[in-house]
C-alpha cells in the first residue's frame, strides 16, 4: 500500500490523525488508547468529530482539558524521551514517536544554535502535541504502508505567535524541517504547516516525485484543521492505493478456492478434478494428502481460476465432488514475463528471471509424442535447450 497526501489546507499533527482515522475508523480505539497511555490526565477529552470546511465533510480531532495542566513534561528533549520509554506504549510506537521528537529537536537546535539536549520545547511539550505525535506513531505502526508521497506544500504567509514571540510563516523550525521540499504560494495567508506536521512528513519520508506507481484506490480520508481559510478548505486529504505493478513481470489477481474431501474414492475424485481442469476460467488444480479430523486421511484440493470465473468454478466443485463447504479468496500474484516459442517443432515457454537469466521449458505433452521413455524425454529436452542456448548466444 502507498499513501498520497494532498495538503490542500496544510499539514498539522491533528489533521494527519483525523485524515487517517477518517479513512480507517476502526483504528480509533487503539489510537485513543495510545494517547491515554502517555499519562494524559483523566479530565482531558479526546474526540473525533464530523465537521466540514468549504462544504467538504471530514473528521476533526479535538483534544481539550484543564488549561492549568497542559504540559506533558518539562519540555526538555531527554525528559520527553524518558517519559515515552517509561510508558506502556509498544516499542515500535515509542521508537517512531521518539524519532519525530528528535527531528523537531534537531530543527529547533539548528534555529536557536543549541544542541538537542539543550533544546527546550514549549508548544510541542503540550498534551495536545504529545497526543498528536503518539497518535501518529500508533497509526503508522498499525498500517503497512510501503511508500508516501505529497503534493506541493502550501507556504502560507504572515506571522504566528509562539513562546519566542511573533515568528514569520513558515515558522523557523518548520522551514528547517522542510528543506528540500517544493513549496507553493497559493496566496492564502496563515500558518499552513506546523512544526509537528513538517516533522511527520520527514519521518514518513514523503516523496514529491511526480511519477508514482499505478495503484487501485482503496481508501480516502479528510482531516480538518481548526482555522477557517479564505477560499480553500482547511483540510488534509489522504489517498491510499493498493499496488498493482510488480518490480518485474506483471502483477494481477487470481481466484483461489480450497477444500478437503475424505469420503470420495480416488477414482471418482480423479474424474472430478479432470472435469474441473477443463472448466472455463480454471487455471490449475492441485491436490495433496492431509490428515483431517479424527485422523482421517483426506485430499486437500486447491483450484486457481480467473477472478471473474470463481463462481462458475465453485458451482462445478459442488457438482463434481462430495465436499459440502469450501474457502475462497482473491489473491495477488506476480508473474514473470513469458513468451511462447517453438524449439525444433516443440512448443516451449521462455521466461527472463530478475537477474537476466533466461529459462526455457519444453511442453511435456508434445515431448511424449516422439519419445517412449523418461530417459528419451530427458535427452530430447536437453537437446532442445542446448539448441536454444546457442541461438541466444549468437544473437
Buried (B, 14 or more C-beta within 10 A) or exposed (E): BBBBBBBBBBBBBBBBBBBBBBBBEEBBEBBBEBBBBBBBEEEBEBEBEEBEBBEBEBBBBBBEBEEEEBEBBEBBBEBBBEBBEEBEBBEEBBBBBBBBBBBBBBBBBBBEEEEBEEBBBEBBBBBBBBBBBBBBBBBBBBBEBEBBBBBBBBBBBEBBEBEEEEBEBBBBBBBBBBEEBEBEEBEBBBBBBBBBBBBBBBBBEBBEEEEEEEBEEEBBBBBBBEEEBEEBBBBBBBBBBEBBEBEEBEBBBBBBBEBBBBEBEEEEBEEBBEBBEEBEBBBEBEBEEEEEEEEEEBBBBBBBBBEEBBEBBBEBBEEBBEBEEBEBEEEEEEEBEBEEBEBEEBBBBBBBEEEEEEEBEBBEEBBEEEBEEEEEBEEBBEEBBEEBEEEEEEE
